[in-house]
């Protein structure tokens, strides 16, 4: 199959999906990326590094109690018409109030809920229990190919930009305990250059940082 064109215009083409679950109207954002993408994610469904064709960021109830979130997300994606391998994220935040931004071809969307927030380095012992739905979810796409190392670097860059955005909006925290991220990059065509760096001062990392920063700031505003 021939990958889609290597250019992107406008923000990520998101579809708003609405459903009723246990009497509550809930929404999800679906990006039908199609073929030609490799993604890295901390998501409960489709996490890790691999070829992915879609990303679903699903709102769930604040009292979410299901113990099979990956299956739940897969079912929601299937119901929305997304097939094949994809990435599924959850959040208790209202995904309709998302922020989106683009910078030099890099595009980012963020959903932000800050009801439970704090600093990453905490004296709390931590837990082995399954994590609750993420409250700050970031999805970003770059129109270039990244090495595996650069993909990992991109996650760090996006996270740093998220923290900077929260501080700029006046929040005394680095995030929430259940934040999740997904960064998508193109699968290289034969002979195409693969970017080896995605730190905040690299060409594409700087664009990624600015896009994520702007998206999170927009979504974090009261």
C-alpha positions, 0 to 999 in steps of 0.5 A: 500500500502507498502511504499518504502524502508526506505533508499535513495541513491544518490541525490533526483531522479529528472526529468527535464520536458520541456515545451513551454509557450507563446513562451518561453522554460521553465523547471521544476524539478519533484520528484516522491516521491511516497507513504509513505511521509509526507511533510511540505511546504510553497508552493502555491500548497499543502502547509501546512502539509500532505501526498504528493506523488510528488514535482514540482518546476516549472520555470515561466517567469519573467513577470508571471501574472497569478492569478491562480498559484495553478491551473497552477501548478496542470496542469503542474504536471498532464501533467508531469504524476504526480497524487494525492496530491503533492507540487507545487512551482514556481520560475523565476530562471532557475531550470536547474542550481539547486544545490543538496547535501546529508548528512547522508541520508538527501538530498536537492535540491535548485534553486536560483535566487537573482535578488530581494533580501534583509533582512527579517526585513525591514521597508517596510509595506508589501502587501496583494497582491498575491506573485510573483513566489519564487526565492529561492526554497528548497526541502529536504527529510529525510529518518526518521519520524518526529513529526509535531513539528519537521517538523516545526523545520525542516523548521526553520533549512533549512531556517537558513542554507539557510541564512548561505549559502547566507552569505558564498557566499558573498550576503548581504541578508537573501533571497528574498521576495518570497522564498519557502521550502518543507521538506519531512519525512517518514510516520512512520510504526507501532512501528517505532521511530518518531524523535521529534527534527529537530533543527540544533544541533539534529542528523537529523537537523544537517544533514538537515542543512548541506545538504541545506547549500551545495545545496544553496551554489552550486546554488547561485554561479555566 
